[in-house]
Amino acid sequence: MFKWTVLAAVAVFVLIQAVPFGWSHSNPPVTANAPWPSAEAESLARAACYDCHSNETDWPIYSYVAPMSWLVRRDVDAGRDELNFSAWDRDSDANDAAHEIEDGTMPPRRYTLLHPDARLSDEEEAELIAALETMHDAR
């Protein structure tokens, strides 16, 4: 019985690789960089935000293997639609991003589990929030 269960699981895993969603990993060109008020704030944002909220996504190896590829692709698409630091000329609301960080919903826990460098200390969160608010006020 165990053997058949394992074989079925392997078969399902192989079959889901044929689902085409998540395969395509594009990084469109940067049209306008976000105007970070400091290099430190930009560095924090690059570590904690840019994989989903920019056109400079680093696509890890697991982003090519279903079902993780589906989750990563969905998160990147949603993140870029919500706020894109590489398309700052588009309607970008840094104030919403500041509130998300303040609420503790960004960066998401599922992301920081796989990317420990994206975990922000209280001081780093405060610095990033202040930078985002400054960028919002400058618009």
N, C-alpha and C positions, 0 to 999 in steps of 0.2 A: 504494500500500500504506500509506504513512504517513497519508494522508488518511483511510482507512478505520479505521486504528488510533485516530486522534484522535477520529473520530466515535463509535466504539465506546466509548471512554473517557468521552466526554461523555454518551453515552446511559446508561452504567452510573451515572455520578455523578448524573444527573437521576433515575434510577429508585430509587437508594438513599434519596433524599430522602423517598420515600413510606413507608419503614419507620417506624412510629410511635414506636419506642423512642427516648428522649432528647429528645423534643419538650417534654414537660411539665417545667417548672422551677418547683418550689415552694419556698418558704421558710416552713416551719411556724412558728408563734409560738414565741418564746423562753419556756420554762417556768421555767428557773432559770439565771441567769448563773453562769459559773465564778467562784469567789472568788479572783481573782488577788491575790497578795500585794503587787504593785507595779504602777504604771501602765506602767512600762517593759516589764515582762514581758508584760502584756496587749497592749501595742502590738506587740511582737515576734510574739506568737501570732496576733494579727489579721492581720498581714502574711504570715506563713508557714503558718498552719494553718487559719484560719477558713473559707476557701472550701470546704474539704472536711469540716471537723470542727465545723461549727456550722449553725444554721438561718439564718445571715446570709450565705449564699453570694452572691457577685457573679457573675452569669452573663454571661460575655463573649460577643461576637457569634458567635464560632466554636462556641459551645456549642449553637447552633441549626442547624448545618449538619453533616449526616452525612458522613463517619463520626466526626468529632470529637465530635459531640453524644453518640454512644454511649459514647465513652471518658470524657467529662466526667461524664455521668450515672452511669456505673458507679462512677467514683472517688468522687463525692459520696455516693452511696448507701452504699458500703462504708465511707467515712470517718465518716459520721454513725452507722452501726451500731457501729463500733469505739469511737469516742469523740466525744461531742457536747458542746461547750462551752456550747451553748444549752439543754441539758437536763441540767444538772448534778445535778438531783434523781434522775435515773436512775442506775443503777450505772455510774459512770465511774471508770476506772482510770488516773489520771494517771501512775502509776509506769511502766506499759507505754509510755506516750507518751515519757516521759523516756528510757527505754532505746532506743526507736526513734530518737530524735534523737542519742543518744550513739553508736549503731551507724552513723549516717550514712544510714539508710534513710528518714528523714523530715527535711524534706520531700523527696519524690521528685524525682529529676533531671528527669524529663519535665515536672514542674510548674515548677521553678525556671528551666528554659529559656525558658518563656513568661512567667514572673513574676519578673524579676530582683530585685524588692524582697523576695522570699521567701528569698533566699540569706542565710544566717546566717553571721556571722564566728564564730570560735572563742569569743570573749567573749560574743557574743549567745547562742550555743548553751548555754554554761555558765550564763548567767543564766536562760534559759528552762527548762533542766533543773532548776536549783535551785528555781525557782518551782513547777514541776510536782511535784517531790518534797515541797515544803512543802504543797501542796494535797492530795497523797496522805496525808501524815502527819496532816493536820487532819481527815480522815474518820474 
